[in-house]
């Protein structure tokens, strides 16, 4: 067996992710959101806003809407502004 190693840049991954399927982006957003919530070391590269943008898709499935709502709640709890079901929620 032969092993090969290839460098992978963040730009290459994000570019591929942006052109990925809606389901792939939802799965990646769910994983990134979980990593941010648990304070994982790799989570420092993510913001809740960027995760929300990744999770938002053209299909309004119950799973997607539930994840978006949880992300919005996390943004609001951290003192930001979140959008839920078309309404803007601002925290004092």
N, C-alpha and C positions, 0 to 999 in steps of 0.2 A: 504494500500500500504506500502511496505517496501523499504527503501532506503539502498543501499549498496555502500560503497566507497572502491576503490582499488588503491593503489599507482601505478603510471606508471612512469618508469624511461625513460630517454632520450634514453638510449641504447636499451631498448625494442622497442621503437617506431621506431628508425632508423633501427633496424634489420628487423622489419616487413615491413618498407618502402622499404628497399633494395630488399626484395623478392616480393614486390607488382607488379602489372601489369605496363606496360609501360605507360598506360593512367593515372594510379594513380600517378606515379612519375612525369609525366608532369603536372598534376593538382597541385600537391604539390609544384613543382618548380615555377609554375606561381604565386601561392599565396605567397610563400616565397620571390620571386623577387619583387612583389608589396609591400610587407611589408618592404623590405630593401629600396626600392626607397622612400617610404613615411617616413622612419625613425622610424618605429614602435618599441616599446620597446622590443618586442619579436625577432626583427630582429638582435639583437646583437649576437645571436647564429649562424647566417648564414654568410657565405662569398659568394661573387658572384661566385667564383670558385666552391664551393661546390654545389651551386644552378645550375650552368651550368652542372656539372657532373650528377646531379639528372635529369635534363631535357634531357640530351643526351640519346637517345634510339636507338633501332635497326631500327625503322621505320622512314623514312624521310618524314613525313607528312608536308604539308605547315604550319600548326600551330606550330609544333615542330621547324621547321627551322626558322620561324619568331621569336619565343621566344629565340632561341639560338642566333640569330643575335642581338636582343635587349640586351641580357645579354653581348654579346661580346662588343657592343657599350658602355655599362655602365662600363665594365672593362677598356676599352680604355680611356674613359673620366675620370676615376679615376686614370689614370696614370699607369695602368698595361699593361700586354701583353694579347691579346685576339686572338683567332683563329676564323676566319670566312671563311667558304667555302674552307677550306684546306689551306688558306694563313695565315701567322702570321702577326699581326699588332702590332707594338711596338710604344708607344708614346714617344716623346723626353723628 
